[in-house]
């Protein structure tokens, strides 16, 4: 296994090195690099899924990744607003709070 610093390796590689390796090589290597969808589309799908499933722990990372993949702040807020009607007000409200923090940190 490689020991190059990555987000996964820095976050949990010390306690779960195999999980960090799978995250780096399988998830973000193989899955995210498949040609069927663009990185922008994958980010949009991932952010929407995390919001709908109330996965607030992973949401900040993927909101930043979505911005990096060309999704605008306005588009992300529109996703959150749209999902309020499908995944519920609490998921949207939590996502807005997280998005605000991410946008402030990213100056987006």
C-alpha positions as CSV (number, residue, x, y, z in Angstrom):
1,X,0.0,0.0,0.0
2,X,1.2,3.5,-0.8
3,X,1.7,6.0,2.0
4,X,1.4,9.1,-0.1
5,X,-0.7,11.7,1.8
6,X,-4.3,11.8,0.5
7,X,-7.5,13.0,2.1
8,X,-8.4,9.5,3.1
9,X,-4.9,8.6,4.3
10,X,-4.9,11.8,6.4
11,X,-8.4,11.3,7.8
12,X,-8.2,7.6,8.8
13,X,-5.2,6.0,7.3
14,X,-3.5,5.7,10.6
15,X,-6.2,3.4,12.0
16,X,-7.7,1.9,8.8
17,X,-4.9,1.8,6.2
18,X,-6.7,-0.7,4.0
19,X,-9.9,1.4,4.0
20,X,-7.8,4.5,3.0
21,X,-6.2,2.5,0.2
22,X,-9.6,1.3,-1.1
23,X,-10.9,4.8,-0.9
24,X,-8.0,6.2,-2.9
25,X,-7.6,3.4,-5.5
26,X,-11.0,1.9,-5.9
27,X,-13.5,4.6,-5.1
28,X,-11.7,7.7,-6.3
29,X,-9.5,5.8,-8.7
30,X,-11.7,3.2,-10.5
31,X,-15.2,4.3,-9.7
32,X,-14.8,8.1,-10.1
33,X,-12.7,7.7,-13.2
34,X,-15.2,5.5,-15.2
35,X,-16.1,7.1,-18.5
36,X,-19.9,6.8,-18.2
37,X,-20.3,10.1,-16.2
38,X,-18.3,13.2,-15.9
39,X,-16.7,14.2,-12.5
40,X,-19.3,17.0,-12.4
41,X,-22.2,14.6,-12.8
42,X,-20.7,12.2,-10.2
43,X,-20.4,15.1,-7.8
44,X,-24.0,16.2,-8.3
45,X,-25.2,12.7,-7.8
46,X,-23.0,12.2,-4.7
47,X,-24.0,15.5,-3.1
48,X,-27.7,14.8,-3.7
49,X,-27.4,11.3,-2.2
50,X,-25.5,12.5,0.8
51,X,-28.1,15.1,1.5
52,X,-31.1,12.8,1.0
53,X,-29.5,10.1,3.2
54,X,-28.5,12.7,5.9
55,X,-24.8,11.8,5.7
56,X,-23.6,15.0,7.1
57,X,-20.1,13.7,7.9
58,X,-19.1,13.2,4.3
59,X,-21.1,16.2,2.9
60,X,-18.4,19.0,3.5
61,X,-15.8,17.0,1.5
62,X,-18.1,16.4,-1.4
63,X,-19.5,19.9,-1.5
64,X,-15.9,21.1,-1.9
65,X,-15.2,18.5,-4.5
66,X,-18.4,19.6,-6.3
67,X,-17.2,23.1,-6.4
68,X,-13.8,21.9,-7.7
69,X,-15.7,19.8,-10.4
70,X,-17.5,22.9,-11.7
71,X,-20.8,22.9,-9.9
72,X,-21.6,26.4,-8.8
73,X,-22.7,27.6,-5.4
74,X,-26.1,28.5,-6.8
75,X,-26.5,25.0,-8.3
76,X,-25.7,23.3,-5.0
77,X,-28.2,25.5,-3.2
78,X,-30.8,24.6,-5.8
79,X,-30.1,20.9,-5.2
80,X,-30.6,21.4,-1.5
81,X,-33.8,23.3,-2.1
82,X,-35.2,20.7,-4.5
83,X,-34.4,17.9,-2.1
84,X,-36.3,19.6,0.8
85,X,-39.4,18.3,-1.0
86,X,-38.1,14.7,-1.5
87,X,-35.8,14.0,1.5
88,X,-37.4,16.4,4.0
89,X,-36.8,19.8,5.5
90,X,-34.4,18.6,8.2
91,X,-32.0,17.2,5.6
92,X,-32.2,20.4,3.6
93,X,-31.8,22.6,6.6
94,X,-28.7,20.7,7.8
95,X,-27.3,20.7,4.3
96,X,-27.7,24.5,4.0
97,X,-25.8,25.0,7.3
98,X,-23.0,22.8,6.1
99,X,-22.9,24.4,2.6
100,X,-22.7,27.9,4.2
101,X,-19.6,26.8,6.1
102,X,-18.0,25.2,3.1
103,X,-18.7,28.2,0.9
104,X,-17.2,30.6,3.5
105,X,-14.1,28.4,3.8
106,X,-13.8,28.2,0.0
107,X,-14.7,31.9,-0.6
108,X,-17.3,30.6,-3.1
